[in-house]
Amino acid sequence: MHTLRELAENFKADARFAGTVALDEPLAPKTTMRVGGNAALFVQPATEDALVHALRTLDAHGVPYFV
């Protein structure tokens, strides 16, 4: 089982993933009403392929996600 920190580092090092990865990312600036806590792991894929890769990776490690 990978920790969220290990998953974040793996995404950053993976040539198949293009996008943003952050730990403990504030969500309020990303919402219309400017509310929300922090995401333990924030993944923002830049391409459709990166999205598919991210969702498959998170699913394989049992990490719940919200799209």
BELQUI-V787968 format. One record per residue. RES is the residue in one letter. SS is DSSP state (h for helix, s for strand, l for the rest). PHI is phi in degrees with one decimal (* if undefined). PSI is psi in radians with two decimals (NA if undefined). Layout:
# BELQUI-V787968
RES:SS:PHI:PSI + RES:SS:PHI:PSI
This chain:
# BELQUI-V787968
M:l:*:2.23 + H:l:-87.9:2.57 + T:l:-80.2:2.87 + L:h:-62.3:-0.62 + R:h:-62.9:-0.75 + E:h:-64.8:-0.72 + L:h:-61.9:-0.75 + A:h:-60.1:-0.80 + E:h:-64.4:-0.67 + N:h:-64.0:-0.74 + F:h:-60.3:-0.80 + K:h:-62.9:-0.59 + A:h:-88.4:-0.20 + D:l:-84.7:2.10 + A:l:-65.8:-0.36 + R:l:-78.0:-0.23 + F:l:-105.5:2.18 + A:l:-118.6:2.19 + G:s:150.4:-2.84 + T:s:-107.0:2.43 + V:s:-135.5:2.30 + A:s:-148.0:2.63 + L:s:-102.3:2.51 + D:s:54.6:0.79 + E:s:-82.6:2.18 + P:s:-64.5:2.28 + L:l:-94.0:-0.36 + A:h:-53.2:-0.78 + P:h:-65.0:-0.24 + K:h:-99.7:0.06 + T:l:-114.9:2.72 + T:l:-62.3:-0.75 + M:l:-87.4:-0.01 + R:l:59.5:0.69 + V:l:-123.1:2.77 + G:l:131.8:2.63 + G:l:-85.8:-2.67 + N:s:-101.3:2.52 + A:s:-87.8:2.26 + A:s:-58.8:-0.74 + L:s:-136.1:2.09 + F:s:-110.4:2.14 + V:s:-125.7:2.13 + Q:s:-124.2:1.60 + P:s:-65.5:2.54 + A:l:-93.3:-0.29 + T:l:-135.8:2.87 + E:h:-63.4:-0.72 + D:h:-61.6:-0.70 + A:h:-65.8:-0.63 + L:h:-62.8:-0.85 + V:h:-59.9:-0.79 + H:h:-60.7:-0.80 + A:h:-62.6:-0.80 + L:h:-65.1:-0.70 + R:h:-64.6:-0.72 + T:h:-65.3:-0.83 + L:h:-62.1:-0.75 + D:h:-62.2:-0.74 + A:h:-62.9:-0.49 + H:l:-99.9:0.11 + G:l:70.8:0.42 + V:l:-90.2:2.09 + P:l:-68.6:2.59 + Y:l:-142.2:2.82 + F:l:-131.5:2.26 + V:l:-107.6:NA
